[in-house]
């Protein structure tokens, strides 16, 4: 009986350990790089730069889906209302309306051949190409040039409200406020390096560079500041993924990093990721899982809640506040260890980034917060003021 109990404990611990790290899927095993990942329901699509497109319905078994795909070098991928768009390196854009079973060219109005990135926003598709940006407002039936006749390479696209930002090979970020009719350079403070990735969180724009780390703008791109604390020197940022206030950076040679404070600090979250797969070319978040596309043709996956928790545990240096009980049933008690009156904004969000509670408090000694109306689950609690930001994982269990 004792042996059975001991074996059960060991199995539980092993299961927890496996969940708390990156896990390699069984493919696509293309031998090249996995340049893009997209999720549509239970279907996981992966693009490669040597063997085209692959499909998995269980992240275990992969099959190639290339009927009509005349270019096997696929570098970008996006989904709009069930239609798949694949950007190639020689033949422009292809689309599929049947989950990749068949593909047709989608280049009416476009002169571009190399499609570096594809982004969808409110049903409109934006393509960053070797000849600037092209936009389709009719699900790929036709494309309109948005490049002012400037034939530059666009590596990254980010959108917020009426603002379109593009990162280019020419060491610059450009901004359009009129849907690409005209562009303004907003690269003051950026280094002499191509912009491989862009991401927007709240009022923060982050730019990932080729070999010079991450830069951030808080004024709509008017100026940029280096934000690479915790990143390796000379970090080559290839892609970003965002979940709530958390941003993940894919690096070439150093795996995946996470930041919980808009890029001010970064922490490596590479447990389980083999040293031979530290070149990360794509990141995608779907539901409770984050996926990474690597060199050597493989897709890796990891629990989103676990990787965020790992990042919080590494970045927190909290000697001011304690929070208990955790798990909580009815109330969370927040204790100010320094017993000095301080004003905080407190927010509680789900792992997926949905805000469920926010209020301003004055914390002298203790503060009791009612969580009885929150559903059971894992949440991220943030205490912030002008001087500090404290992030903690809390569990609500009634």
Order of alpha helices (4+ residues) and beta strands (2+ residues): alpha-beta-beta-beta-beta-beta-beta-beta-beta-beta-beta-beta-beta-beta-beta-beta-beta-beta-beta-beta-beta-beta-beta-beta-beta-beta-beta-beta-beta-alpha-beta-beta-beta-beta-beta-beta-beta
